[in-house]
Structure formats: structure tokens, C-alpha cells
């Protein structure tokens, strides 16, 4: 799938759709049916790294709720467009002790591996074991174990989309080269190391990615920050901080604009989607709703 990628939901089904950034027409779709007892990855805002889907969008992460007497509350795996669930948790034997155990949500890497973190808990601390599996295989590979002596680092991220890191300092980061980073989960890095963020009051902002030693402690410390797009806000209105996505060559940015209703807690889209040049010019608002099922969210821009 290529182009601007949006995720849609209706009646428990999820559809991923690719939109041509020039014609705004749909060029490809993937539909993941609702399957009884399977829970999807939290919709929209929680798919920070497109980790809910394999790189070609043929698989989507899912969890299966187990009976209350099972040691694992959820089994984690992925589903294909036929509704077939691959239960990765079931492929990994549990230890023979009585430690509490939990398998978190799965993550896909940029090179097509499915990653799963299993955490064992005791009074003395936690042990994290990270496995990976290529779809079609049946034996997950143990790639990292973090023991009780290093409990503060029970996190993981795939730096550059493929490089496993269990360092808490990098848990929400985005990087192209492992040297310069955007530091928050709702930010996105461009190919030329510019960070983009939808700020609740400022609008769409851009600033330089930085190394760890120059990580901004406050917004005021960001290097070269500038406002690319600022919506006209009414009193008490704020912007919902969904991730924006730069184009593969960094010349444009696509984002959704949602405003908080000042009279309640609802988020209302004032315009469905924006595509804007990286310098803030030529703001376009294509409307993909002719084929829309329900709520949708931009989740990527793929070459």
C-alpha cells in the first residue's frame, strides 16, 4: 500500500485505506473483520508507530481474552484479512512457577517481525522477555531478557523501526539514524530530521530533532520551533494532539484537525484532513468521506 494511509472503524471492523496524495482517490484497502473474543489494539491515537499493522498492512495486532482461571488474562497475536488469528502467546511456553505473567500489546517492526513483550512479576521485581516472530513461522525467537536488577528499563521501542531498545529514555522516541530524536509519542520525524507535532494551542509546529544531550526539557527549549499551521480557535477550544505525518521526502505534512467542543467533552472534526507544504503554504483539505465507514484517523504516509 502506498500513499496517505487512513484507518477506519465501523461495527467492530477495521479498514485501512491508501489515498493518492495528488488525486485524493482510494488506491488500495485492507479490511479486518470483527472476530468474537478478539480485542483490537486501542483505536487511532494509540497506534503511535503504525505498530498495529505489518509494513504491508496485511496483518493487524489483536488480543484474545482468556477465561478467568487462565494464568494469562490475554493472549496476544495478529489477525489477517480473513479473520484468522495467529496466537503468538500460545507459541511461548510459560514457566513452571506461580509468578504472575502478562503479555502486552504486540508491535510490528519495519522489517515485518511481530514483537511481543512478556512480563513475569514477583514481590522481588519484574522480568521482561521480548520475543519476535515472522508471520508464517511457529517458533518465536527470544531476543531480549531484562531481569529484576534492571527493572527501571522494562520498556521497549524499535528505534529506526527495527533496532530493539529497552532503554526507558527512548520509549516514546522517533529517529531515523539513532542519533537525532523526536522525544514524544505524538511527534513524528521527517526524513530531514524535522519533528512535527499538533500542539493543543499552537497548532501544527515544526522543530529540530536533537541528540539525548540536547533533549529539550521544556517546549521553550526546542530548537528552531515554528508554527506551520494555526487554526482559528474559539474560546476554550483546543486541538486534539493526533500525530501528523510528513511525506516520504519531507516536503509535505498530512494531519487531522479535531477541536474540543467547549460545551462538552466531544471532539469534533472541523475539517477531515489537511495536507500542507512543510513551509506552511498551500493548505489543502481533501475529503475522503465518500468511501468512509465511520471515525477515521491518518496513520501514515508511505512511499
WOMO-V671633 format. One record per pair of residues at least 24 apart in sequence whose C-alpha atoms are under 10 Angstrom apart, sorted by the first residue. I is the first residue (numbers start at 0). J is the second residue. Records with the same first field share a line. If there is no record, write none. Layout:
I = J, J
This chain:
0 = 26, 27, 28, 29, 54, 55, 56, 57, 300, 301, 302
1 = 26, 27, 55, 299, 300, 301, 302
2 = 26, 27, 246, 247, 299, 300, 301, 302
3 = 244, 245, 246, 253, 274, 297, 298, 299, 300, 301, 302
4 = 28, 49, 56, 244, 296, 297, 298, 299, 300, 301
5 = 43, 287, 295, 296, 297, 298, 299, 300
6 = 30, 42, 43, 291, 292, 293, 294, 295, 296, 297, 298, 299
7 = 42, 43, 291, 292, 293, 294, 295, 296, 297
8 = 42, 43, 291, 292, 293, 294, 295, 296
9 = 33, 291, 292, 293, 294, 295
10 = 292, 293
11 = 35, 38, 39
12 = 39, 292
13 = 39, 42, 59, 80, 292, 293, 295
14 = 80, 291, 292, 295
15 = 52, 56, 57, 59, 295, 296, 297, 298
16 = 56, 287, 290, 291, 295, 297, 298
17 = 297, 299, 300, 301
18 = 287, 300
19 = 300
20 = 246, 251, 253, 274, 285, 300
21 = 285
22 = 285
23 = 284, 285, 286, 287
24 = 285, 286, 287, 289, 290
25 = 287, 290
28 = 56, 57
29 = 55, 56, 57, 58, 79, 80
30 = 56, 57, 58, 59, 79, 80, 81, 82
31 = 57, 58, 59, 78, 79, 80, 81, 82, 83
32 = 78, 79, 80, 81, 82, 83
33 = 82
34 = 61, 63, 78, 81, 82, 83, 84
35 = 63, 64, 82
36 = 61, 62, 63, 64, 65
37 = 61, 62, 63, 64, 65, 73, 74, 75, 76, 77, 78, 84
38 = 62, 63, 64, 73, 75
39 = 63, 77, 78, 104
40 = 77, 104, 105, 106
41 = 104
42 = 294, 295, 296
43 = 241, 242, 294, 295, 296, 297, 298
44 = 184, 185, 239, 240, 241, 242, 296, 297, 298
45 = 184, 185, 241, 242
46 = 106, 184, 185, 242, 298
47 = 171, 173, 183, 184, 185, 186, 187, 241, 242, 298, 299
48 = 106, 107, 108, 109, 156, 157, 160, 171, 172, 173, 184, 185, 187, 242, 298, 299
49 = 106, 107, 108, 109, 160, 298, 299
50 = 104, 105, 106, 107, 108, 109, 113, 114, 157, 160, 298
51 = 77, 104, 105, 106, 107, 108, 113, 298
52 = 77, 78, 79, 105, 106, 107, 108, 109, 111, 113
53 = 77, 106, 107, 108, 109, 110, 111, 112, 113, 134
54 = 107, 108, 109, 110, 111, 112, 301
55 = 109, 110, 111, 301
56 = 80
58 = 82, 83, 84, 85, 107, 111, 113, 134
59 = 84, 105, 106, 107, 113
60 = 84, 85, 104, 105, 106, 107, 113
61 = 85, 86, 104, 105
62 = 86, 87, 88, 102, 103, 104, 105
63 = 88
70 = 97, 98, 99, 100, 101
71 = 99, 100, 101, 102
72 = 100, 101, 102
73 = 100, 101, 102, 103, 104
74 = 101, 102, 103, 104
75 = 101, 102, 103, 104, 105, 114, 115, 116, 117
76 = 102, 103, 104, 105, 106, 113, 114, 115
77 = 104, 105, 106, 107, 113, 134
85 = 134, 135, 137
86 = 137
87 = 113, 114, 115, 130, 131, 132, 134, 136, 137, 138, 139
88 = 115, 116, 117, 130, 139
89 = 137
90 = 132, 137, 138, 139
91 = 117, 130, 137, 138, 139, 140, 141
93 = 117, 119
94 = 119
97 = 121
98 = 122, 125
99 = 125
100 = 125, 126, 127
101 = 127
102 = 127, 128, 129
105 = 131
106 = 131, 156, 157
107 = 131, 132, 133, 157, 160, 161
108 = 133, 156, 157, 158, 159, 160, 161, 162, 163
109 = 157, 158, 159, 160, 161, 162
110 = 160, 161
111 = 160, 161
112 = 139, 161
113 = 139
114 = 139, 140, 141, 142, 155, 157, 163
115 = 139, 141
116 = 141, 143, 144, 153, 154, 155
117 = 144
118 = 144, 145, 146, 153
119 = 146, 147
120 = 147
121 = 147
123 = 147, 148
124 = 148, 149, 150, 151
125 = 149, 150, 151, 153
126 = 150, 153
127 = 152, 153, 154, 155, 165
128 = 153
129 = 154, 155, 163, 165
168 = 211
169 = 211
173 = 208
174 = 208, 209, 210
175 = 208
177 = 210
178 = 208, 209, 210, 211
179 = 207, 208, 209, 210, 211, 213, 214
180 = 207, 208, 209, 210, 211, 213, 214
181 = 206, 207, 208, 209, 210, 211, 214, 215
182 = 208, 209, 210, 211, 214, 215
184 = 241, 242
185 = 240, 241, 242, 243
186 = 240, 241, 242, 243, 244
187 = 242, 243, 244, 245, 299
188 = 243, 244, 245, 249
189 = 244, 245, 246, 247, 248, 249, 250, 251, 252
190 = 245, 246, 247, 248, 249, 250
191 = 247, 248, 249, 250
192 = 249
193 = 223, 224, 245, 249, 277
194 = 224, 243, 244, 245
195 = 224, 225, 226, 227, 242, 243, 244, 245, 252, 277
196 = 226, 227, 240, 241, 242, 243, 244, 254
197 = 226, 227, 228, 229, 238, 239, 240, 241, 242, 243, 254, 255, 256
198 = 226, 229, 237, 238, 239, 240, 241, 242
199 = 236, 237, 238, 239, 240, 241, 257, 258, 259
200 = 229, 230, 232, 235, 236, 237, 238, 239, 240
201 = 225, 226, 227, 228, 229, 230, 232, 237, 238
202 = 226, 227, 228, 229, 230, 231, 232, 237, 238, 239, 240, 256
203 = 227, 228, 229, 230, 238, 240, 242, 243, 252, 254, 256, 279
204 = 228, 229, 243, 279
205 = 277, 278, 279
225 = 278, 279
226 = 278, 279
227 = 252, 275, 276, 277, 278, 279, 280
228 = 273, 275, 276, 277, 278, 279, 280, 282
229 = 279
230 = 256, 258, 269
232 = 258, 259
233 = 258, 259, 260, 261
234 = 261
235 = 259, 260, 261, 262
236 = 260, 261, 262, 266
237 = 261, 266
238 = 266, 267, 268
239 = 266, 267, 268
241 = 296, 297, 298
242 = 296, 297, 298, 299
243 = 273, 274, 297, 298, 299, 300
244 = 274, 297, 298, 299, 300, 301
245 = 274, 275, 276, 277, 299, 300, 301
246 = 274, 276, 277, 299, 300, 301, 302
247 = 299, 300, 301, 302
248 = 302
249 = 276, 277
250 = 275, 276, 277, 278
251 = 275, 276, 277, 278, 279, 280, 281, 282
252 = 276, 277, 278, 279, 282, 300
253 = 277, 282, 283, 284, 297, 298, 299, 300
254 = 284, 296, 297, 298, 299
255 = 284, 295, 296, 297, 298
256 = 296
271 = 295, 296, 297
272 = 296, 297
